[in-house]
Amino acid sequence: MKAEYIPPREDVILQNEVPDDVYITVSGEVEIIDCEGEKEHVVGTLQSADMFGEVGALCCRPQSLCSEPRPFHMS
């Protein structure tokens, strides 16, 4: 296991591709996005300690949604 920083808005897992890795959100949030043509629709948000990509990586299945880190906003 290795730690990896992924900047906001960079795709982590692409829709319809099989991921090689399993990811755990250490800090921040990750948006789960459904891309239909040119449209993007956020269908969920993962928080710290949430895991994603495990089904695709372990079962060699293409992912039905895209995952990318959400920009950090200070209140």
PDB file with one MODEL, atoms N, CA, C and O in Angstrom:
MODEL        1
ATOM      1  N   MET A   1       0.851  -1.167   0.000  1.00  0.00           N
ATOM      2  CA  MET A   1       0.000   0.000   0.000  1.00  0.00           C
ATOM      3  C   MET A   1       0.896   1.228   0.000  1.00  0.00           C
ATOM      4  O   MET A   1       1.911   1.264   0.696  1.00  0.00           O
ATOM      5  N   LYS A   2       0.518   2.239  -0.786  1.00  0.00           N
ATOM      6  CA  LYS A   2       1.276   3.483  -0.809  1.00  0.00           C
ATOM      7  C   LYS A   2       0.338   4.675  -0.809  1.00  0.00           C
ATOM      8  O   LYS A   2      -0.762   4.615  -1.359  1.00  0.00           O
ATOM      9  N   ALA A   3       0.773   5.740  -0.198  1.00  0.00           N
ATOM     10  CA  ALA A   3      -0.014   6.974  -0.183  1.00  0.00           C
ATOM     11  C   ALA A   3       0.234   7.725  -1.479  1.00  0.00           C
ATOM     12  O   ALA A   3       1.345   7.731  -2.009  1.00  0.00           O
ATOM     13  N   GLU A   4      -0.816   8.357  -1.982  1.00  0.00           N
ATOM     14  CA  GLU A   4      -0.711   9.106  -3.229  1.00  0.00           C
ATOM     15  C   GLU A   4      -1.611  10.331  -3.145  1.00  0.00           C
ATOM     16  O   GLU A   4      -2.791  10.221  -2.812  1.00  0.00           O
ATOM     17  N   TYR A   5      -1.050  11.497  -3.448  1.00  0.00           N
ATOM     18  CA  TYR A   5      -1.846  12.723  -3.491  1.00  0.00           C
ATOM     19  C   TYR A   5      -2.424  12.856  -4.896  1.00  0.00           C
ATOM     20  O   TYR A   5      -1.692  12.769  -5.883  1.00  0.00           O
ATOM     21  N   ILE A   6      -3.716  13.063  -4.985  1.00  0.00           N
ATOM     22  CA  ILE A   6      -4.365  13.280  -6.270  1.00  0.00           C
ATOM     23  C   ILE A   6      -5.052  14.636  -6.195  1.00  0.00           C
ATOM     24  O   ILE A   6      -5.938  14.837  -5.365  1.00  0.00           O
ATOM     25  N   PRO A   7      -4.647  15.575  -7.064  1.00  0.00           N
ATOM     26  CA  PRO A   7      -5.215  16.920  -6.994  1.00  0.00           C
ATOM     27  C   PRO A   7      -6.690  16.961  -7.375  1.00  0.00           C
ATOM     28  O   PRO A   7      -7.179  16.071  -8.071  1.00  0.00           O
ATOM     29  N   PRO A   8      -7.400  17.994  -6.922  1.00  0.00           N
ATOM     30  CA  PRO A   8      -8.823  18.138  -7.252  1.00  0.00           C
ATOM     31  C   PRO A   8      -9.059  18.128  -8.760  1.00  0.00           C
ATOM     32  O   PRO A   8      -8.255  18.633  -9.544  1.00  0.00           O
ATOM     33  N   ARG A   9     -10.177  17.541  -9.130  1.00  0.00           N
ATOM     34  CA  ARG A   9     -10.669  17.470 -10.511  1.00  0.00           C
ATOM     35  C   ARG A   9      -9.847  16.552 -11.418  1.00  0.00           C
ATOM     36  O   ARG A   9     -10.092  16.511 -12.624  1.00  0.00           O
ATOM     37  N   GLU A  10      -8.893  15.828 -10.875  1.00  0.00           N
ATOM     38  CA  GLU A  10      -8.150  14.848 -11.678  1.00  0.00           C
ATOM     39  C   GLU A  10      -8.872  13.505 -11.553  1.00  0.00           C
ATOM     40  O   GLU A  10      -9.146  13.049 -10.443  1.00  0.00           O
ATOM     41  N   ASP A  11      -9.176  12.878 -12.676  1.00  0.00           N
ATOM     42  CA  ASP A  11      -9.877  11.602 -12.642  1.00  0.00           C
ATOM     43  C   ASP A  11      -9.035  10.541 -11.949  1.00  0.00           C
ATOM     44  O   ASP A  11      -7.853  10.375 -12.253  1.00  0.00           O
ATOM     45  N   VAL A  12      -9.650   9.828 -11.022  1.00  0.00           N
ATOM     46  CA  VAL A  12      -8.977   8.727 -10.323  1.00  0.00           C
ATOM     47  C   VAL A  12      -9.344   7.424 -11.020  1.00  0.00           C
ATOM     48  O   VAL A  12      -8.471   6.633 -11.377  1.00  0.00           O
ATOM     49  N   ILE A  13     -10.629   7.210 -11.208  1.00  0.00           N
ATOM     50  CA  ILE A  13     -11.126   6.045 -11.936  1.00  0.00           C
ATOM     51  C   ILE A  13     -12.025   6.575 -13.044  1.00  0.00           C
ATOM     52  O   ILE A  13     -12.933   7.368 -12.795  1.00  0.00           O
ATOM     53  N   LEU A  14     -11.764   6.127 -14.272  1.00  0.00           N
ATOM     54  CA  LEU A  14     -12.561   6.565 -15.408  1.00  0.00           C
ATOM     55  C   LEU A  14     -13.750   5.646 -15.620  1.00  0.00           C
ATOM     56  O   LEU A  14     -13.669   4.437 -15.404  1.00  0.00           O
ATOM     57  N   GLN A  15     -14.846   6.236 -16.042  1.00  0.00           N
ATOM     58  CA  GLN A  15     -16.051   5.467 -16.323  1.00  0.00           C
ATOM     59  C   GLN A  15     -15.772   4.477 -17.452  1.00  0.00           C
ATOM     60  O   GLN A  15     -15.114   4.817 -18.435  1.00  0.00           O
ATOM     61  N   ASN A  16     -16.276   3.250 -17.304  1.00  0.00           N
ATOM     62  CA  ASN A  16     -16.145   2.155 -18.266  1.00  0.00           C
ATOM     63  C   ASN A  16     -14.735   1.590 -18.399  1.00  0.00           C
ATOM     64  O   ASN A  16     -14.441   0.890 -19.368  1.00  0.00           O
ATOM     65  N   GLU A  17     -13.861   1.883 -17.441  1.00  0.00           N
ATOM     66  CA  GLU A  17     -12.525   1.290 -17.416  1.00  0.00           C
ATOM     67  C   GLU A  17     -12.372   0.445 -16.159  1.00  0.00           C
ATOM     68  O   GLU A  17     -13.036   0.681 -15.150  1.00  0.00           O
ATOM     69  N   VAL A  18     -11.484  -0.546 -16.235  1.00  0.00           N
ATOM     70  CA  VAL A  18     -11.232  -1.423 -15.090  1.00  0.00           C
ATOM     71  C   VAL A  18     -10.065  -0.836 -14.292  1.00  0.00           C
ATOM     72  O   VAL A  18      -8.959  -0.715 -14.819  1.00  0.00           O
ATOM     73  N   PRO A  19     -10.299  -0.470 -13.029  1.00  0.00           N
ATOM     74  CA  PRO A  19      -9.204   0.084 -12.220  1.00  0.00           C
ATOM     75  C   PRO A  19      -8.212  -1.003 -11.805  1.00  0.00           C
ATOM     76  O   PRO A  19      -8.576  -2.171 -11.672  1.00  0.00           O
ATOM     77  N   ASP A  20      -6.961  -0.604 -11.605  1.00  0.00           N
ATOM     78  CA  ASP A  20      -5.917  -1.521 -11.135  1.00  0.00           C
ATOM     79  C   ASP A  20      -5.756  -1.444  -9.629  1.00  0.00           C
ATOM     80  O   ASP A  20      -5.190  -2.348  -9.014  1.00  0.00           O
ATOM     81  N   ASP A  21      -6.249  -0.375  -9.037  1.00  0.00           N
ATOM     82  CA  ASP A  21      -6.005  -0.121  -7.627  1.00  0.00           C
ATOM     83  C   ASP A  21      -7.309   0.070  -6.854  1.00  0.00           C
ATOM     84  O   ASP A  21      -8.360   0.372  -7.419  1.00  0.00           O
ATOM     85  N   VAL A  22      -7.196  -0.117  -5.547  1.00  0.00           N
ATOM     86  CA  VAL A  22      -8.269   0.178  -4.601  1.00  0.00           C
ATOM     87  C   VAL A  22      -7.851   1.454  -3.881  1.00  0.00           C
ATOM     88  O   VAL A  22      -6.685   1.599  -3.514  1.00  0.00           O
ATOM     89  N   TYR A  23      -8.775   2.373  -3.676  1.00  0.00           N
ATOM     90  CA  TYR A  23      -8.461   3.658  -3.065  1.00  0.00           C
ATOM     91  C   TYR A  23      -9.204   3.848  -1.755  1.00  0.00           C
ATOM     92  O   TYR A  23     -10.349   3.420  -1.607  1.00  0.00           O
ATOM     93  N   ILE A  24      -8.536   4.497  -0.802  1.00  0.00           N
ATOM     94  CA  ILE A  24      -9.139   4.886   0.468  1.00  0.00           C
ATOM     95  C   ILE A  24      -8.943   6.393   0.595  1.00  0.00           C
ATOM     96  O   ILE A  24      -7.822   6.890   0.488  1.00  0.00           O
ATOM     97  N   THR A  25     -10.019   7.106   0.820  1.00  0.00           N
ATOM     98  CA  THR A  25      -9.947   8.557   0.981  1.00  0.00           C
ATOM     99  C   THR A  25      -9.394   8.859   2.371  1.00  0.00           C
ATOM    100  O   THR A  25     -10.013   8.526   3.381  1.00  0.00           O
ATOM    101  N   VAL A  26      -8.226   9.490   2.411  1.00  0.00           N
ATOM    102  CA  VAL A  26      -7.596   9.818   3.692  1.00  0.00           C
ATOM    103  C   VAL A  26      -8.091  11.168   4.186  1.00  0.00           C
ATOM    104  O   VAL A  26      -8.404  11.324   5.366  1.00  0.00           O
ATOM    105  N   SER A  27      -8.162  12.134   3.298  1.00  0.00           N
ATOM    106  CA  SER A  27      -8.695  13.447   3.662  1.00  0.00           C
ATOM    107  C   SER A  27      -9.381  14.044   2.448  1.00  0.00           C
ATOM    108  O   SER A  27      -9.105  13.658   1.312  1.00  0.00           O
ATOM    109  N   GLY A  28     -10.265  14.977   2.693  1.00  0.00           N
ATOM    110  CA  GLY A  28     -11.009  15.591   1.604  1.00  0.00           C
ATOM    111  C   GLY A  28     -12.202  14.749   1.195  1.00  0.00           C
ATOM    112  O   GLY A  28     -12.674  13.906   1.958  1.00  0.00           O
ATOM    113  N   GLU A  29     -12.683  14.984  -0.016  1.00  0.00           N
ATOM    114  CA  GLU A  29     -13.854  14.283  -0.534  1.00  0.00           C
ATOM    115  C   GLU A  29     -13.601  13.866  -1.972  1.00  0.00           C
ATOM    116  O   GLU A  29     -12.792  14.470  -2.676  1.00  0.00           O
ATOM    117  N   VAL A  30     -14.303  12.829  -2.395  1.00  0.00           N
ATOM    118  CA  VAL A  30     -14.222  12.340  -3.767  1.00  0.00           C
ATOM    119  C   VAL A  30     -15.644  12.314  -4.323  1.00  0.00           C
ATOM    120  O   VAL A  30     -16.553  11.757  -3.708  1.00  0.00           O
ATOM    121  N   GLU A  31     -15.821  12.921  -5.491  1.00  0.00           N
ATOM    122  CA  GLU A  31     -17.127  12.907  -6.136  1.00  0.00           C
ATOM    123  C   GLU A  31     -17.257  11.686  -7.032  1.00  0.00           C
ATOM    124  O   GLU A  31     -16.318  11.324  -7.741  1.00  0.00           O
ATOM    125  N   ILE A  32     -18.409  11.061  -6.997  1.00  0.00           N
ATOM    126  CA  ILE A  32     -18.740   9.960  -7.887  1.00  0.00           C
ATOM    127  C   ILE A  32     -19.635  10.566  -8.969  1.00  0.00           C
ATOM    128  O   ILE A  32     -20.706  11.097  -8.676  1.00  0.00           O
ATOM    129  N   ILE A  33     -19.182  10.479 -10.216  1.00  0.00           N
ATOM    130  CA  ILE A  33     -19.820  11.207 -11.309  1.00  0.00           C
ATOM    131  C   ILE A  33     -20.293  10.252 -12.397  1.00  0.00           C
ATOM    132  O   ILE A  33     -19.582   9.324 -12.782  1.00  0.00           O
ATOM    133  N   ASP A  34     -21.496  10.496 -12.880  1.00  0.00           N
ATOM    134  CA  ASP A  34     -22.041   9.772 -14.031  1.00  0.00           C
ATOM    135  C   ASP A  34     -21.914  10.694 -15.238  1.00  0.00           C
ATOM    136  O   ASP A  34     -22.483  11.786 -15.255  1.00  0.00           O
ATOM    137  N   CYS A  35     -21.173  10.254 -16.237  1.00  0.00           N
ATOM    138  CA  CYS A  35     -20.961  11.058 -17.445  1.00  0.00           C
ATOM    139  C   CYS A  35     -21.811  10.515 -18.582  1.00  0.00           C
ATOM    140  O   CYS A  35     -21.630   9.378 -19.019  1.00  0.00           O
ATOM    141  N   GLU A  36     -22.732  11.328 -19.053  1.00  0.00           N
ATOM    142  CA  GLU A  36     -23.566  10.975 -20.196  1.00  0.00           C
ATOM    143  C   GLU A  36     -23.259  11.960 -21.306  1.00  0.00           C
ATOM    144  O   GLU A  36     -23.751  13.088 -21.296  1.00  0.00           O
ATOM    145  N   GLY A  37     -22.446  11.537 -22.262  1.00  0.00           N
ATOM    146  CA  GLY A  37     -22.056  12.445 -23.339  1.00  0.00           C
ATOM    147  C   GLY A  37     -21.293  13.622 -22.767  1.00  0.00           C
ATOM    148  O   GLY A  37     -20.252  13.440 -22.136  1.00  0.00           O
ATOM    149  N   GLU A  38     -21.795  14.817 -22.979  1.00  0.00           N
ATOM    150  CA  GLU A  38     -21.152  16.031 -22.472  1.00  0.00           C
ATOM    151  C   GLU A  38     -21.617  16.396 -21.064  1.00  0.00           C
ATOM    152  O   GLU A  38     -21.042  17.283 -20.435  1.00  0.00           O
ATOM    153  N   LYS A  39     -22.653  15.718 -20.564  1.00  0.00           N
ATOM    154  CA  LYS A  39     -23.213  16.038 -19.256  1.00  0.00           C
ATOM    155  C   LYS A  39     -22.536  15.240 -18.148  1.00  0.00           C
ATOM    156  O   LYS A  39     -22.248  14.053 -18.308  1.00  0.00           O
ATOM    157  N   GLU A  40     -22.287  15.903 -17.026  1.00  0.00           N
ATOM    158  CA  GLU A  40     -21.770  15.243 -15.823  1.00  0.00           C
ATOM    159  C   GLU A  40     -22.777  15.450 -14.701  1.00  0.00           C
ATOM    160  O   GLU A  40     -23.261  16.560 -14.481  1.00  0.00           O
ATOM    161  N   HIS A  41     -23.083  14.371 -13.997  1.00  0.00           N
ATOM    162  CA  HIS A  41     -24.035  14.441 -12.899  1.00  0.00           C
ATOM    163  C   HIS A  41     -23.399  13.790 -11.671  1.00  0.00           C
ATOM    164  O   HIS A  41     -23.076  12.602 -11.697  1.00  0.00           O
ATOM    165  N   VAL A  42     -23.216  14.564 -10.592  1.00  0.00           N
ATOM    166  CA  VAL A  42     -22.651  14.024  -9.354  1.00  0.00           C
ATOM    167  C   VAL A  42     -23.721  13.168  -8.681  1.00  0.00           C
ATOM    168  O   VAL A  42     -24.790  13.663  -8.325  1.00  0.00           O
ATOM    169  N   VAL A  43     -23.423  11.884  -8.510  1.00  0.00           N
ATOM    170  CA  VAL A  43     -24.398  10.968  -7.910  1.00  0.00           C
ATOM    171  C   VAL A  43     -24.065  10.633  -6.462  1.00  0.00           C
ATOM    172  O   VAL A  43     -24.872  10.016  -5.766  1.00  0.00           O
ATOM    173  N   GLY A  44     -22.877  11.038  -6.001  1.00  0.00           N
ATOM    174  CA  GLY A  44     -22.512  10.780  -4.619  1.00  0.00           C
ATOM    175  C   GLY A  44     -21.191  11.422  -4.270  1.00  0.00           C
ATOM    176  O   GLY A  44     -20.433  11.842  -5.144  1.00  0.00           O
ATOM    177  N   THR A  45     -20.926  11.492  -2.986  1.00  0.00           N
ATOM    178  CA  THR A  45     -19.677  12.055  -2.487  1.00  0.00           C
ATOM    179  C   THR A  45     -19.132  11.143  -1.403  1.00  0.00           C
ATOM    180  O   THR A  45     -19.851  10.761  -0.480  1.00  0.00           O
ATOM    181  N   LEU A  46     -17.859  10.798  -1.519  1.00  0.00           N
ATOM    182  CA  LEU A  46     -17.199   9.958  -0.520  1.00  0.00           C
ATOM    183  C   LEU A  46     -16.415  10.842   0.433  1.00  0.00           C
ATOM    184  O   LEU A  46     -15.863  11.865   0.027  1.00  0.00           O
ATOM    185  N   GLN A  47     -16.365  10.452   1.696  1.00  0.00           N
ATOM    186  CA  GLN A  47     -15.696  11.205   2.751  1.00  0.00           C
ATOM    187  C   GLN A  47     -14.430  10.464   3.193  1.00  0.00           C
ATOM    188  O   GLN A  47     -14.111   9.397   2.670  1.00  0.00           O
ATOM    189  N   SER A  48     -13.721  11.037   4.152  1.00  0.00           N
ATOM    190  CA  SER A  48     -12.545  10.380   4.724  1.00  0.00           C
ATOM    191  C   SER A  48     -12.897   8.983   5.216  1.00  0.00           C
ATOM    192  O   SER A  48     -13.955   8.775   5.808  1.00  0.00           O
ATOM    193  N   ALA A  49     -12.014   8.038   4.972  1.00  0.00           N
ATOM    194  CA  ALA A  49     -12.124   6.625   5.350  1.00  0.00           C
ATOM    195  C   ALA A  49     -13.007   5.815   4.413  1.00  0.00           C
ATOM    196  O   ALA A  49     -13.133   4.604   4.594  1.00  0.00           O
ATOM    197  N   ASP A  50     -13.629   6.450   3.407  1.00  0.00           N
ATOM    198  CA  ASP A  50     -14.409   5.694   2.425  1.00  0.00           C
ATOM    199  C   ASP A  50     -13.463   5.040   1.418  1.00  0.00           C
ATOM    200  O   ASP A  50     -12.430   5.609   1.064  1.00  0.00           O
ATOM    201  N   MET A  51     -13.822   3.848   0.964  1.00  0.00           N
ATOM    202  CA  MET A  51     -13.035   3.090   0.015  1.00  0.00           C
ATOM    203  C   MET A  51     -13.788   3.033  -1.309  1.00  0.00           C
ATOM    204  O   MET A  51     -15.018   2.982  -1.326  1.00  0.00           O
ATOM    205  N   PHE A  52     -13.046   3.042  -2.426  1.00  0.00           N
ATOM    206  CA  PHE A  52     -13.686   2.912  -3.736  1.00  0.00           C
ATOM    207  C   PHE A  52     -12.732   2.236  -4.720  1.00  0.00           C
ATOM    208  O   PHE A  52     -11.515   2.241  -4.531  1.00  0.00           O
ATOM    209  N   GLY A  53     -13.306   1.660  -5.766  1.00  0.00           N
ATOM    210  CA  GLY A  53     -12.531   0.956  -6.780  1.00  0.00           C
ATOM    211  C   GLY A  53     -12.317  -0.508  -6.496  1.00  0.00           C
ATOM    212  O   GLY A  53     -11.752  -1.227  -7.320  1.00  0.00           O
ATOM    213  N   GLU A  54     -12.767  -0.969  -5.320  1.00  0.00           N
ATOM    214  CA  GLU A  54     -12.479  -2.348  -4.901  1.00  0.00           C
ATOM    215  C   GLU A  54     -13.173  -3.391  -5.769  1.00  0.00           C
ATOM    216  O   GLU A  54     -12.574  -4.419  -6.085  1.00  0.00           O
ATOM    217  N   VAL A  55     -14.403  -3.153  -6.154  1.00  0.00           N
ATOM    218  CA  VAL A  55     -15.120  -4.138  -6.968  1.00  0.00           C
ATOM    219  C   VAL A  55     -14.465  -4.265  -8.346  1.00  0.00           C
ATOM    220  O   VAL A  55     -14.255  -5.375  -8.835  1.00  0.00           O
ATOM    221  N   GLY A  56     -14.151  -3.150  -8.956  1.00  0.00           N
ATOM    222  CA  GLY A  56     -13.510  -3.178 -10.271  1.00  0.00           C
ATOM    223  C   GLY A  56     -12.146  -3.824 -10.236  1.00  0.00           C
ATOM    224  O   GLY A  56     -11.823  -4.648 -11.092  1.00  0.00           O
ATOM    225  N   ALA A  57     -11.331  -3.455  -9.243  1.00  0.00           N
ATOM    226  CA  ALA A  57      -9.974  -3.989  -9.160  1.00  0.00           C
ATOM    227  C   ALA A  57      -9.959  -5.475  -8.812  1.00  0.00           C
ATOM    228  O   ALA A  57      -9.177  -6.234  -9.385  1.00  0.00           O
ATOM    229  N   LEU A  58     -10.799  -5.895  -7.893  1.00  0.00           N
ATOM    230  CA  LEU A  58     -10.781  -7.289  -7.455  1.00  0.00           C
ATOM    231  C   LEU A  58     -11.542  -8.225  -8.398  1.00  0.00           C
ATOM    232  O   LEU A  58     -11.218  -9.409  -8.488  1.00  0.00           O
ATOM    233  N   CYS A  59     -12.542  -7.706  -9.094  1.00  0.00           N
ATOM    234  CA  CYS A  59     -13.370  -8.547  -9.973  1.00  0.00           C
ATOM    235  C   CYS A  59     -13.142  -8.269 -11.454  1.00  0.00           C
ATOM    236  O   CYS A  59     -13.821  -8.840 -12.307  1.00  0.00           O
ATOM    237  N   CYS A  60     -12.181  -7.388 -11.764  1.00  0.00           N
ATOM    238  CA  CYS A  60     -11.875  -7.023 -13.157  1.00  0.00           C
ATOM    239  C   CYS A  60     -13.119  -6.552 -13.910  1.00  0.00           C
ATOM    240  O   CYS A  60     -13.370  -6.974 -15.039  1.00  0.00           O
ATOM    241  N   ARG A  61     -13.891  -5.674 -13.273  1.00  0.00           N
ATOM    242  CA  ARG A  61     -15.128  -5.149 -13.875  1.00  0.00           C
ATOM    243  C   ARG A  61     -14.968  -3.676 -14.223  1.00  0.00           C
ATOM    244  O   ARG A  61     -14.436  -2.903 -13.425  1.00  0.00           O
ATOM    245  N   PRO A  62     -15.419  -3.285 -15.398  1.00  0.00           N
ATOM    246  CA  PRO A  62     -15.416  -1.856 -15.732  1.00  0.00           C
ATOM    247  C   PRO A  62     -16.318  -1.090 -14.763  1.00  0.00           C
ATOM    248  O   PRO A  62     -17.351  -1.600 -14.331  1.00  0.00           O
ATOM    249  N   GLN A  63     -15.921   0.132 -14.430  1.00  0.00           N
ATOM    250  CA  GLN A  63     -16.685   0.956 -13.506  1.00  0.00           C
ATOM    251  C   GLN A  63     -17.785   1.701 -14.241  1.00  0.00           C
ATOM    252  O   GLN A  63     -17.557   2.244 -15.322  1.00  0.00           O
ATOM    253  N   SER A  64     -18.962   1.730 -13.666  1.00  0.00           N
ATOM    254  CA  SER A  64     -20.096   2.402 -14.312  1.00  0.00           C
ATOM    255  C   SER A  64     -20.083   3.906 -14.069  1.00  0.00           C
ATOM    256  O   SER A  64     -20.831   4.644 -14.709  1.00  0.00           O
ATOM    257  N   LEU A  65     -19.226   4.370 -13.135  1.00  0.00           N
ATOM    258  CA  LEU A  65     -19.150   5.796 -12.808  1.00  0.00           C
ATOM    259  C   LEU A  65     -17.697   6.243 -12.758  1.00  0.00           C
ATOM    260  O   LEU A  65     -16.789   5.415 -12.683  1.00  0.00           O
ATOM    261  N   CYS A  66     -17.479   7.546 -12.801  1.00  0.00           N
ATOM    262  CA  CYS A  66     -16.151   8.149 -12.734  1.00  0.00           C
ATOM    263  C   CYS A  66     -15.930   8.682 -11.314  1.00  0.00           C
ATOM    264  O   CYS A  66     -16.886   9.074 -10.645  1.00  0.00           O
ATOM    265  N   SER A  67     -14.676   8.698 -10.851  1.00  0.00           N
ATOM    266  CA  SER A  67     -14.351   9.204  -9.512  1.00  0.00           C
ATOM    267  C   SER A  67     -13.269  10.272  -9.622  1.00  0.00           C
ATOM    268  O   SER A  67     -12.264  10.076 -10.305  1.00  0.00           O
ATOM    269  N   GLU A  68     -13.477  11.408  -8.946  1.00  0.00           N
ATOM    270  CA  GLU A  68     -12.448  12.449  -8.921  1.00  0.00           C
ATOM    271  C   GLU A  68     -12.524  13.240  -7.620  1.00  0.00           C
ATOM    272  O   GLU A  68     -13.605  13.447  -7.069  1.00  0.00           O
ATOM    273  N   PRO A  69     -11.345  13.685  -7.129  1.00  0.00           N
ATOM    274  CA  PRO A  69     -11.336  14.483  -5.897  1.00  0.00           C
ATOM    275  C   PRO A  69     -12.093  15.793  -6.085  1.00  0.00           C
ATOM    276  O   PRO A  69     -12.071  16.400  -7.156  1.00  0.00           O
ATOM    277  N   ARG A  70     -12.752  16.203  -5.030  1.00  0.00           N
ATOM    278  CA  ARG A  70     -13.523  17.451  -5.037  1.00  0.00           C
ATOM    279  C   ARG A  70     -12.611  18.578  -4.581  1.00  0.00           C
ATOM    280  O   ARG A  70     -11.802  18.382  -3.674  1.00  0.00           O
ATOM    281  N   PRO A  71     -12.724  19.763  -5.192  1.00  0.00           N
ATOM    282  CA  PRO A  71     -11.918  20.902  -4.744  1.00  0.00           C
ATOM    283  C   PRO A  71     -12.232  21.229  -3.277  1.00  0.00           C
ATOM    284  O   PRO A  71     -13.373  21.102  -2.832  1.00  0.00           O
ATOM    285  N   PHE A  72     -11.220  21.643  -2.550  1.00  0.00           N
ATOM    286  CA  PHE A  72     -11.370  22.003  -1.149  1.00  0.00           C
ATOM    287  C   PHE A  72     -11.845  23.449  -1.063  1.00  0.00           C
ATOM    288  O   PHE A  72     -11.263  24.335  -1.690  1.00  0.00           O
ATOM    289  N   HIS A  73     -12.885  23.684  -0.300  1.00  0.00           N
ATOM    290  CA  HIS A  73     -13.407  25.049  -0.103  1.00  0.00           C
ATOM    291  C   HIS A  73     -13.379  25.374   1.395  1.00  0.00           C
ATOM    292  O   HIS A  73     -13.888  24.618   2.223  1.00  0.00           O
ATOM    293  N   MET A  74     -12.774  26.509   1.713  1.00  0.00           N
ATOM    294  CA  MET A  74     -12.751  26.941   3.119  1.00  0.00           C
ATOM    295  C   MET A  74     -14.012  27.717   3.406  1.00  0.00           C
ATOM    296  O   MET A  74     -14.467  28.504   2.576  1.00  0.00           O
ATOM    297  N   SER A  75     -14.584  27.501   4.585  1.00  0.00           N
ATOM    298  CA  SER A  75     -15.812  28.208   4.974  1.00  0.00           C
ATOM    299  C   SER A  75     -15.482  29.520   5.623  1.00  0.00           C
ATOM    300  O   SER A  75     -16.385  30.257   6.018  1.00  0.00           O
TER     301      SER A  75
ENDMDL
END
